[in-house]
Amino acid sequence: MLLFLARRLLQMIFVMFGVSVIAFMIFFATPGSDPAARIAGRNASPETVLAVRKDFGLDRPLPVQYALLMKRLFVTGDLNSFVNRGELVVPQIIEATPITLSLVFGAAILWVAGGLLVGVFAAATRGTIVDTLLMILALIGVSMPVYWFGEVLNLLTQKTWHDTWAFSWVPGLGYKPLTEDPFGWFKTMIIPWFSLAVLYVGIYGRVLRANLVEAYQEDFIRTARAKGLGPARVMIRHALRTSLIPFVTMFGLDFGALIGGTALLTEVVFGLNGIGRLTYLALLTLDLPMILANVIYASFFVVAANALVDVVYALLDPRVRTA
């Protein structure tokens, strides 16, 4: 198992290096374009462009440019944005990261628990009215856009029913740091968590139900039943364990992508200035250093989430460790 973990760690480092090189080449080594002019922003003066070229070492060979940029991004942390009056990029990302992590981690707990419950109960009651109702609810959840559902929840909890006993506890839009006010942080995040999780509960529940129904047709399930094992033990110890592989695969991809910025719509709807919103604002102003830093940041979480998925694979199926 230790050898498996070491191999996956080395692969993750290699992939991250490759991503950083590709991102650098796209943004700074595109033929026919001047990266100094793009970093300086629209209508920049020749003096500003010259200062950018000197500051980023763009008059030096590409390997040196790459090394200097990675040093400023990961070592010294002094990578700055000329578009936003010289603001440092790394502190802005560090400030936005806890907000996105708070949103995605909380939503992930809800959608994993909800997806497991919906999938297991639907498979256990397949062909009955309970199964039908659960699949209808899951389909409704999948069909609702996150931004629309979030706005509906805002309308109900912030205005229409805010003065009732049910939602009078809901604070205004925005973010409260966990370290400063844990209970206020929880109250601020519970509605965004639910808004983001509903979509994934429907998707994961339907996928898990389909995998469980397929697993019940396998010979090892019939063997377990022939041995006299109860329905609950057959479900949990045998059918569910083998059916979790696609579930875990989806979770790794979705979780990494959401932390990397695809939770943008939820962040905008609920006034959360996380990574997604930060990237969106950088795209509006063509803030090249910020965009590059966010791309590398997002890729790190996607790669790390997939490495974690590989570890979970190894725990679910020991045959994966020798692959």
C-alpha positions as CSV (number, residue, x, y, z in Angstrom):
1,M,0.0,0.0,0.0
2,L,2.9,2.4,0.8
3,L,4.4,1.7,-2.6
4,F,1.1,2.4,-4.2
5,L,0.7,5.8,-2.4
6,A,4.3,6.8,-3.3
7,R,3.7,6.0,-6.9
8,R,0.5,8.0,-7.0
9,L,2.2,11.0,-5.3
10,L,5.0,11.0,-7.9
11,Q,2.4,10.9,-10.6
12,M,0.6,13.8,-9.1
13,I,3.8,15.9,-8.9
14,F,4.6,15.0,-12.5
15,V,1.1,16.0,-13.7
16,M,1.2,19.3,-11.8
17,F,4.5,20.1,-13.4
18,G,3.1,19.4,-16.8
19,V,0.0,21.5,-16.2
20,S,2.1,24.4,-15.0
21,V,4.3,24.2,-18.1
22,I,1.3,24.0,-20.5
23,A,-0.4,26.9,-18.7
24,F,2.7,29.0,-18.9
25,M,3.2,28.3,-22.6
26,I,-0.4,29.2,-23.4
27,F,-0.3,32.5,-21.6
28,F,3.3,33.6,-22.1
29,A,4.6,31.8,-25.2
30,T,1.8,32.1,-27.7
31,P,3.3,32.9,-31.1
32,G,2.4,36.3,-32.5
33,S,1.4,37.9,-29.2
34,D,3.2,40.1,-26.7
35,P,2.6,38.8,-23.1
36,A,3.9,42.1,-21.7
37,A,1.2,44.0,-23.5
38,R,-1.5,41.6,-22.4
39,I,-0.3,41.8,-18.7
40,A,-0.1,45.6,-18.8
41,G,-3.8,45.7,-19.8
42,R,-5.7,47.7,-22.4
43,N,-4.4,51.0,-23.6
44,A,-1.2,50.7,-21.5
45,S,1.6,53.2,-22.1
46,P,4.9,52.0,-23.7
47,E,6.6,52.7,-20.4
48,T,4.2,50.4,-18.6
49,V,4.7,47.6,-21.1
50,L,8.5,48.1,-20.7
51,A,8.2,47.8,-16.9
52,V,6.1,44.7,-17.2
53,R,8.6,43.1,-19.6
54,K,11.4,43.8,-17.1
55,D,9.4,42.8,-14.0
56,F,8.4,39.4,-15.4
57,G,11.7,38.8,-17.2
58,L,10.0,38.5,-20.5
59,D,13.2,39.6,-22.3
60,R,14.9,36.4,-21.2
61,P,14.8,32.8,-22.5
62,L,11.5,30.9,-21.9
63,P,13.0,28.4,-19.3
64,V,14.2,31.4,-17.3
65,Q,10.8,33.1,-17.6
66,Y,9.0,29.9,-16.4
67,A,11.4,29.5,-13.4
68,L,11.0,33.2,-12.4
69,L,7.2,33.0,-12.7
70,M,7.0,29.8,-10.6
71,K,9.3,31.3,-8.0
72,R,7.1,34.3,-7.7
73,L,4.0,32.2,-7.5
74,F,5.1,29.5,-5.1
75,V,8.3,30.7,-3.3
76,T,8.3,34.5,-2.8
77,G,4.5,35.0,-3.4
78,D,5.1,38.4,-4.9
79,L,3.4,37.9,-8.3
80,N,1.6,41.1,-8.9
81,S,-1.2,42.3,-11.2
82,F,-0.6,45.4,-13.3
83,V,-4.2,45.7,-14.3
84,N,-5.3,46.0,-10.7
85,R,-2.7,48.6,-9.6
86,G,0.0,46.2,-8.6
87,E,-2.1,44.1,-6.2
88,L,-0.4,40.8,-5.2
89,V,-2.1,37.7,-6.7
90,V,-1.2,35.1,-4.1
91,P,-2.8,36.9,-1.1
92,Q,-6.0,37.3,-3.0
93,I,-6.1,33.6,-3.8
94,I,-5.3,32.7,-0.1
95,E,-8.1,35.0,1.0
96,A,-10.7,33.5,-1.4
97,T,-9.7,29.8,-0.9
98,P,-11.4,29.3,2.5
99,I,-14.7,30.6,1.1
100,T,-14.7,28.2,-1.7
101,L,-13.5,25.3,0.5
102,S,-16.3,26.1,3.0
103,L,-18.9,26.0,0.3
104,V,-17.7,22.9,-1.5
105,F,-16.9,20.8,1.6
106,G,-20.2,21.4,3.2
107,A,-22.1,20.8,0.0
108,A,-20.1,17.6,-0.6
109,I,-21.1,16.2,2.8
110,L,-24.8,16.8,2.0
111,W,-24.7,15.5,-1.6
112,V,-22.7,12.3,-0.7
113,A,-25.0,11.5,2.2
114,G,-28.1,12.4,0.2
115,G,-26.9,10.5,-2.9
116,L,-26.1,7.4,-0.8
117,L,-29.5,7.5,0.9
118,V,-31.5,8.0,-2.3
119,G,-29.6,5.4,-4.2
120,V,-29.7,2.7,-1.5
121,F,-33.4,3.2,-0.6
122,A,-34.4,3.3,-4.3
123,A,-32.5,0.1,-5.1
124,A,-33.8,-1.6,-2.0
125,T,-37.4,-0.7,-2.9
126,R,-37.0,-1.0,-6.7
127,G,-40.2,-1.4,-8.6
128,T,-42.3,0.1,-5.8
129,I,-43.9,3.5,-5.4
130,V,-41.1,4.6,-3.1
131,D,-38.5,3.9,-5.8
132,T,-40.6,5.9,-8.3
133,L,-41.0,8.9,-6.0
134,L,-37.3,9.0,-5.2
135,M,-36.4,8.9,-8.8
136,I,-38.9,11.6,-9.6
137,L,-37.4,13.8,-6.8
138,A,-33.9,13.1,-8.1
139,L,-34.9,14.1,-11.6
140,I,-36.4,17.3,-10.4
141,G,-33.2,18.1,-8.5
142,V,-31.1,17.4,-11.6
143,S,-33.3,19.6,-13.7
144,M,-33.1,22.7,-11.6
145,P,-30.2,25.1,-12.5
146,V,-28.1,26.0,-9.5
147,Y,-28.4,29.8,-10.1
148,W,-32.2,29.6,-10.4
149,F,-32.6,27.4,-7.4
150,G,-30.3,29.6,-5.4
151,E,-32.2,32.7,-6.4
152,V,-35.5,31.0,-5.3
153,L,-34.0,30.1,-2.0
154,N,-32.7,33.7,-1.6
155,L,-36.2,35.1,-2.4
156,L,-37.8,32.8,0.2
157,T,-35.3,33.0,3.0
158,Q,-34.2,36.7,2.6
159,K,-37.5,38.3,1.8
160,T,-40.8,36.4,1.5
161,W,-40.4,34.1,4.6
162,H,-37.5,35.9,6.3
163,D,-39.7,37.2,9.2
164,T,-41.2,33.8,9.9
165,W,-40.0,31.4,12.6
166,A,-38.6,29.1,9.9
167,F,-36.1,31.5,8.4
168,S,-35.7,34.4,10.8
169,W,-32.3,33.0,11.7
170,V,-30.9,33.3,8.1
171,P,-28.3,36.1,8.0
172,G,-27.8,38.4,5.0
173,L,-25.8,37.4,2.0
174,G,-22.0,37.2,2.3
175,Y,-19.4,35.2,4.2
176,K,-18.4,35.1,7.9
177,P,-15.0,33.4,8.6
178,L,-15.2,30.2,10.5
179,T,-12.4,31.3,12.9
180,E,-14.2,34.5,13.9
181,D,-17.8,33.2,14.3
182,P,-18.3,29.5,13.9
183,F,-22.0,29.6,14.4
184,G,-22.4,32.6,12.2
185,W,-20.3,30.8,9.5
186,F,-22.6,27.8,9.7
187,K,-25.8,29.9,9.4
188,T,-24.3,31.8,6.5
189,M,-23.4,28.6,4.6
190,I,-26.3,26.3,5.2
191,I,-28.5,27.7,2.4
192,P,-25.6,27.8,-0.2
193,W,-24.7,24.2,0.8
194,F,-28.2,23.0,0.2
195,S,-28.5,25.0,-3.1
196,L,-25.4,23.4,-4.5
197,A,-26.0,19.9,-3.1
198,V,-29.5,19.4,-4.5
199,L,-28.2,19.0,-8.1
200,Y,-25.6,16.4,-7.1
201,V,-27.9,14.4,-4.8
202,G,-30.1,13.8,-7.8
203,I,-27.3,12.8,-10.1
204,Y,-25.5,10.6,-7.6
205,G,-28.6,8.9,-6.3
206,R,-29.7,7.9,-9.8
207,V,-26.3,6.6,-10.7
208,L,-25.9,4.6,-7.5
209,R,-29.4,3.1,-7.9
210,A,-28.5,1.9,-11.4
211,N,-25.2,0.4,-10.2
212,L,-26.9,-1.4,-7.3
213,V,-29.7,-2.8,-9.5
214,E,-27.0,-4.1,-11.9
215,A,-24.9,-5.5,-9.0
216,Y,-27.9,-7.5,-7.8
217,Q,-27.9,-9.5,-11.0
218,E,-24.3,-10.7,-10.4
219,D,-23.5,-14.2,-9.3
220,F,-21.7,-13.1,-6.1
221,I,-24.9,-11.6,-4.8
222,R,-26.9,-14.8,-5.5
223,T,-24.1,-16.7,-3.7
224,A,-24.4,-14.4,-0.7
225,R,-28.1,-14.8,-0.6
226,A,-27.7,-18.6,-0.9
227,K,-25.5,-18.5,2.2
228,G,-28.4,-17.1,4.2
229,L,-27.1,-13.5,4.6
230,G,-29.7,-10.9,5.4
231,P,-30.8,-8.3,2.9
232,A,-29.1,-5.5,4.8
233,R,-25.8,-7.3,4.9
234,V,-26.0,-8.3,1.2
235,M,-26.7,-4.6,0.4
236,I,-23.9,-3.0,2.5
237,R,-21.2,-5.6,2.5
238,H,-21.5,-6.8,-1.1
239,A,-23.6,-4.8,-3.5
240,L,-22.9,-1.3,-2.2
241,R,-19.1,-1.8,-2.0
242,T,-18.8,-2.8,-5.6
243,S,-21.2,-0.2,-6.8
244,L,-19.3,2.7,-5.2
245,I,-16.5,2.8,-7.8
246,P,-18.5,5.0,-10.3
247,F,-19.8,7.0,-7.4
248,V,-16.3,7.7,-6.1
249,T,-15.1,8.5,-9.7
250,M,-17.8,11.1,-10.1
251,F,-17.1,12.6,-6.7
252,G,-13.4,13.1,-7.4
253,L,-14.1,14.9,-10.7
254,D,-16.9,17.1,-9.3
255,F,-15.2,17.9,-6.0
256,G,-12.0,19.0,-7.7
257,A,-13.7,21.0,-10.3
258,L,-15.9,22.8,-7.8
259,I,-13.0,23.8,-5.6
260,G,-11.2,24.9,-8.7
261,G,-13.8,27.5,-9.5
262,T,-16.9,25.8,-11.1
263,A,-18.9,26.8,-8.0
264,L,-19.0,30.3,-9.5
265,L,-22.7,30.5,-10.0
266,T,-23.4,29.6,-6.4
267,E,-20.8,32.1,-5.2
268,V,-22.3,34.9,-7.2
269,V,-25.9,34.2,-6.1
270,F,-25.0,34.1,-2.4
271,G,-22.4,36.9,-2.4
272,L,-19.4,34.6,-1.7
273,N,-16.2,36.0,-3.0
274,G,-14.5,32.7,-3.6
275,I,-12.1,31.4,-6.2
276,G,-14.8,31.2,-8.9
277,R,-15.8,34.8,-8.5
278,L,-12.2,35.8,-8.4
279,T,-11.4,34.1,-11.7
280,Y,-14.5,35.6,-13.2
281,L,-13.4,39.1,-12.3
282,A,-9.9,38.4,-13.6
283,L,-11.4,37.3,-16.9
284,L,-13.4,40.5,-17.2
285,T,-10.3,42.7,-16.8
286,L,-7.9,40.2,-18.6
287,D,-5.7,40.0,-15.5
288,L,-3.3,37.5,-16.9
289,P,-1.2,36.8,-13.8
290,M,-4.4,36.2,-11.8
291,I,-5.9,34.0,-14.5
292,L,-2.7,31.9,-14.7
293,A,-2.5,31.5,-10.9
294,N,-6.1,30.4,-10.7
295,V,-5.7,27.9,-13.5
296,I,-2.7,26.3,-11.7
297,Y,-4.6,26.5,-8.4
298,A,-7.7,24.8,-9.9
299,S,-5.6,22.1,-11.6
300,F,-3.9,21.3,-8.3
301,F,-7.2,20.5,-6.7
302,V,-8.4,18.5,-9.6
303,V,-5.2,16.4,-9.6
304,A,-5.3,16.0,-5.8
305,A,-8.9,14.9,-5.9
306,N,-8.2,12.3,-8.5
307,A,-5.2,11.0,-6.5
308,L,-7.5,10.7,-3.5
309,V,-9.9,8.8,-5.7
310,D,-7.2,6.3,-6.6
311,V,-6.5,5.8,-2.9
312,V,-10.2,5.1,-2.2
313,Y,-10.2,2.7,-5.2
314,A,-7.3,0.8,-3.5
315,L,-9.3,0.6,-0.3
316,L,-12.5,-0.6,-2.0
317,D,-10.7,-3.0,-4.4
318,P,-7.3,-4.4,-3.4
319,R,-6.6,-5.4,-7.0
320,V,-6.1,-1.8,-7.9
321,R,-3.0,-1.6,-5.7
322,T,-1.1,-3.8,-8.1
323,A,-2.3,-2.0,-11.2
